Amino acid sequence: MPIKTYKAVEKFPILDAYLHHFSQTSMKNEVPGLLSFFFIQGQTTLPYVRLPTGDTHLDLRVHVFWIQPSRTGKSIAWNFISDIMDNAEIPYELFASGTDAGLIGSTNPIMDDKGRPTGEVEPVMGLLAGRKAINFDEGSILLTPNKHSQETVLYLQTACNPVGSGNNTLVKHMKGKTIECPSQVSLWITTYPPKGVKEYVLTKGIFQRVLLYYRHWDMDERQDVSNRRLGTFFARSEESDITKDDLYDYFLTTDKRIRDRLITLQDKASTGQYTFTHWQEESDEEKEDIVQKHMWEMFTPAPDYQTALYQASDEIYELLNKMSPAMSEIVASFTPAIENYLGIFSVHMAILDEKWVVTAEHIDLAHEILFDLFQNLISWLEDSVEVGGNKQKEAKIHDAMIVAYGGCTPHELDTHGDGWRLKNMFISEYQQKSKVSKSTAERHFKDYRGSLFDSKKAGGRVFIRKKGDKE
């Protein structure tokens, strides 16, 4: 995923600068860095924006589940993210307790003036209550197959439901008191790849509500990051025209700009004057009523918006249609979330563009990022789910590569003999015959070519030949 070439990064200097500063903290993790920008912006816009869809709505929160090996920059990334949120006045917390009381809430007895129980209780809200960003730095605990973790996953699923829908309220019945916990949290979950994670990805609904990013790091990548880190000793960070203070200001200004538009819309609809003071004095329920009342006016679609949505969807289903039926059925369960995020990210792009009309260009900017994420998810699932054990997997891939190799036209290379196949043609043939994505085909070639093929460069192109063929 060439992050720097994304049109959104090229178009919006603040996004490019954010990635620059993020990479100073968490190296070679540009994709999570990009997602973290929208993770923060989603919380920034949460009090004011709903995206209407039919007779219901979505909010602009972005939930991320990042799976990557240990010691590759996942935890330290939160240092940067939380620093931005702290200075942008966005509340956040770390996940510390997975109990019902810790997540939803509990009660405390009310005492009289002499410290004696009155028989009444007061609610104590849990971690998932209210508006905040939450970091689950050890997301593997959510993947442990026990009753406790399963309940936690269900709570998180509920917390991801659209704010203001009523479906985002967690309820806990206690003796003498029912605790209702309306959740407005954004989830940032990270974990190393624990055993059995793919089974949870396929069966737990939480993964159909988050943006799931998996990445494997090989030793070359680890060494590259080690060298970069060593190069930072006694070295000043590379300067950027847009400083971290500018990033703080961007989110604070965005909050004010969107809030002011909502207040202006409410002022026009009111019989009397409606001001920021009035907004501050509203209850949470009254604020939600105002937000939903104006969600059709807050952002409006351009005439070309719907067509761009359909075109983006066509590309997504084109990927599915090229896969094996069994795998396409597995991956299809993730498409509703991608489609939801396509609408959500298009509004994020309009916000970056400081426009109140969402256009086809905003759809295209969103689709470019989400399409790559979807391809990455497909590639991981294809590689993880297709077979059982490693030996069986290796044998299956070897057989498929030999079949694909045999379907390619042989070439003669000067001084190297004949029987050579163009690598690009081989990858296309392997992709077609094995019904896998291009990124999976390229990774299989990278991982398994050593025992099967020799390679040579000629005329700027790479050729391969099966080991043992004539020299």
Number of C-alpha atoms within 10 A of each C-alpha: 12 8 16 12 9 15 15 22 18 13 13 13 14 19 18 19 19 22 24 19 20 25 17 16 17 22 20 18 17 18 18 20 24 18 19 23 19 21 22 21 23 22 25 27 22 20 21 23 26 28 21 16 11 6 5 12 16 19 24 29 31 25 25 23 21 22 21 19 16 12 10 20 17 22 17 14 20 20 13 19 19 19 14 21 21 13 16 20 14 19 17 19 14 13 19 13 11 18 14 16 15 16 21 24 22 20 18 11 13 15 13 10 8 6 8 10 13 11 10 12 16 12 15 15 19 19 25 28 21 15 19 21 24 20 22 19 20 14 20 18 18 21 21 16 11 10 8 14 17 16 15 18 19 15 22 23 19 21 24 24 20 21 24 23 14 12 15 22 24 21 14 15 10 10 7 9 14 14 20 16 21 23 28 25 28 27 23 24 22 22 22 21 18 15 10 12 16 15 12 15 15 17 12 15 17 21 20 18 23 24 22 20 19 19 16 12 11 9 8 9 13 14 11 13 17 13 11 14 13 11 11 11 8 7 8 8 9 8 9 11 9 15 15 17 11 14 19 17 15 16 23 17 14 17 20 14 14 20 19 15 15 22 20 16 18 19 15 11 13 10 8 8 11 16 13 13 8 10 16 10 10 12 10 13 10 11 17 18 12 18 22 19 15 19 17 15 14 19 19 16 15 13 12 13 20 14 12 18 18 11 14 21 17 12 13 20 13 11 17 22 12 15 21 14 11 9 17 18 12 16 18 14 15 21 16 12 15 23 17 16 22 25 22 22 26 24 27 23 22 19 20 19 15 12 13 17 18 23 21 19 18 24 27 22 21 24 27 15 20 20 18 14 19 21 18 20 19 25 19 18 19 21 16 16 13 12 13 9 9 9 10 11 14 15 11 13 18 18 11 17 26 15 16 20 24 14 15 19 12 16 15 12 16 8 7 12 12 15 18 24 24 20 21 14 16 25 22 17 21 28 22 16 16 18 20 21 21 16 16 22 23 17 13 18 20 10 10 14 17 11 10 15 19 15 17 15 12 11 6 6 10 14 23 22 22 18 14 9 12 10 10
